[in-house]
Amino acid sequence: MTNDALIQVKDLHKSFHDLEVLKGVSEEIHKGEVVSIIGPSGSGKSTFLRCLNLLETPDKGQVIFEGVDITDQSVDIDKHRQKMGMIFQHFNVFPHLTVLENITLAPTLELGQSKEEAQKNACELLAKVGLLDKKDEYPRKLSGGQKQRLAIVRALAMNPDVILMDEPTSALDPEMVKDVLEVIKELADQGMTIVIVTHEMAFAKQISDRVFFMDQGIIQEKGTPQEVFEHPQNPRTIDFLSKVL
């Protein structure tokens, strides 16, 4: 194991009924690295991402996070999940809680922070993403882009070691995408480990250390953004990029 491998995936398989979605994926994600996962719909990208924190349970294979095999059933997965922030397509914020309550709930319950400490941290994070003036609003008063920035702040409030993002901009109106991408870029610039499934090719090219192209349940090609986007080798990658770029 390389010393800075934050996540190691070994021979990951996942099927839904008769459909084999992941067909033996092995990969490492390193500390401080930004990895973008691209590929056509149905290629296994989101399933792979969701297996990293066991939101989907693999049928076979291992996920080793910070040296611990979290696929081992004796492991307390919730303890490790606290260190893995997850951002979904559809925000998943609590509608009955204010912006501030959305952010402070988990740190007080799971990290044992005092209400004052959690609120102070939350306000600092909200200020960074331009939402401090919304702290007492309910999510229904927020735009899609604001809800997604709230979801990112809520994940950051847990001080995660990695953030997993599943198409964080795909449910947004085009004019809201930019604000969310800027927040993600800032996180990347600060050295946060990020694994992001995205359709935003220009963005993936700009922020990634490495890009994985997935198709038919495996990683068909991987490399630096320059290698994958400008000099793809695999015929499937070439075909895919010719349609989306």
N, C-alpha and C positions, 0 to 999 in steps of 0.2 A: 504493500500500500504506500502510495506516495504521501509524504507528510502533510501536504496541504489539501488533500482530497477531503472536502467537507462531506460530500455525498458520493458513495460508490454504489452503482447499480450492477448486479450480476445476473445475467441470463433471465431477464424479466419476461414472464409470459402472462397474458390476461385474455380471457375469452368471455363473451357475453352470449350465453346459450351456444349456438353453433358457430358464432362469428369470432374468429381468432383476431383480436385487435393488436396485441403485442406478441411478437414472435421471437423472443429471445434477445432483448436489448441489454447490452452491457456498456456502461459509460461511467465517467467520473466528472464531478463538478468540483472545481477548486475554490478555495476561500478567496473572496474578493473578485471573483470572476462574474462577468455578465454573459449568460448563454441564451441566445434566442433560438427557439424551435419553430421552424417554418415547414410548410408542406400543405398538400391539398386537404380538403375536408375528408374526414374518415380515415386519415392516415395513422391515427393513434397518438397524436400530439397531446391532446388533453388527458387522455387516459394515462399516458406516461407521466405527465405532470402530477396527476392525482394519485398515482401510485407512490410518488416520492414521499408523501406524508400519510400514506395509507388511507386516504379518502376512498380510494379503490384498493381492495386487497388483491395483490397479485396471486395468480394460481400457482406460480412457481417462480423461484428466483429469490434474490436477497436485495434489500435496500439497507446499506450501512451508512448511518448518519452520525458524524462525529465519533466514529469508531465503534458504534453500537449497532448491531443487527436489529433494526426495528421491526423486521418481519418475524422475528422470534416471538412466539405468542406469550412468553413469560415476561416480556418487556412492557413497562407502563408507557403505552404509546402517547397518552395525553401529555406526559411530562416532556417528551421530545417534540411533540407538536407545538408546544408553546414557543419553541425556538425556530419554528418554521411559519412565517407569516404567509397567508394565502389571500390573494386578491382574485375575485371571480368576475365573470363577465357582467353579472347583474347585481353588483354592489353588495347584496346581502347585508344591508345595514338594518338595525332594528327600528321599525317605523314608530313604535310607541315611546322611544327614548329620544331625548334631545341629542344634538350633535355631541355635546360634552359628555353626556351619560353614555352614549355609544362607545366613546373612546375609553372612559375610566372604568367601565364595568369589569372587563377582564383583568386589568392590572391590580385592581383591589381584591377581586375574588381569587385570582390564580397566582399572582406574584406577591400578594400580601402588602401591597403599597397602601399607605394611608390615603384617605380621600383627598387631603390637601396636596400630597405629593403627586398623586395621579392627575389631579386637576392642573397643577402647575406644569407637568410634563405635557399634558394634552394641549394646553394653551400655547406652549412653545412650538409644538408641532403644527397646530392650526395656523399660527402666525406664518410659519415657513411655507405653507401651501395656500396662503391667502384666504383663509376661512375663519379667522379669529372672530370677525364680526357676526358669524353665524352660530356661535357656540351654544346659544340658547334656543335656536330654531329646531323644529322637528324636520326630519328628512323630506317630508312631503313638500316643504317650502324650497327645497334645493333643486337645482338643475341636475341633469344626469352627470355632467362633468364634475359638479360639486360633490355629488354623492360618491363618485369614484375616488375623488381626492380624500373624502372622509374615510372611505374604506381603506385607503393606503395608510392614512394617519392611524386608524384603529389597529392595523397590523404593526406599524412601527412602535406603537405605545407599549408593545410587549417585548421590546428590545430583541427582535429575532436575529438569528445568525444567518438566515437566508430568507428571501421573499420569493414565493412562487406566484406567478401571475398568469392567469388563464384568459387570454384575449381581453385585456383590461379596457380596450377602447372600442370593441366591436359593437357594443350596444349604444354607443354615443352618437349624437349628431356630429357631422363633420367639424363644425366650428368649435365643438367642445373638446375634440381630440387633442388639440395642441396643448391646452393647459395641463391635461393629464400626462401627456408625454414629457412635458417639461419637468414635472415633479419626478417622474421615473428617471429621467436623465440626471437630475440632480442627485438622486440616490446613488445612481451608478458612479457618478463623479466622486461621491464621498466614500466609495469603496464597499458599498453594500453588495453582498453576493445575491445575484438575481437570476432566476430561471424564468423566462417569459415565452409563452406561446403567443405568437403575434402574426397578423396579416399585414402589418405596417412594415413593408420591406425597406424603405428608406431609413426608417427609424432603427430597425434591426441592424442595418449596415453601419449606422452612426454609433450606436452605443455598445455593440457586442464585442467581447473578446473572441468568442467563438460562436459559430452558427451550426445548428444541426438541421439537416433536411430530412424529414421523415416521410416515408411513403410505405404503404402496405405492411405496416406494423414493425418496421425496422428503421434504424438510422442509415439512410442510403449514402449520405455524404456529410462530412463535417470538416470544419476548418475555420480560418479567420474569415471575417466578412469579405475581404478582398479575394481570398481563394474561392469561396463559395459563390459570391455574386458575380465576380468578374472573370473567373477562370474555372467554372464548374467542370467536373470530369464525368460525372455519372449522367447517362442519357436522360434519366428521369428528372434529375435536377435541371438539366438544360431545357427540357420540355416545359417543366413547371415555370421556371423563371421567364421563359419566352412569352408565357401567357400573362404573367402578373407584373412584369416590369415595363 
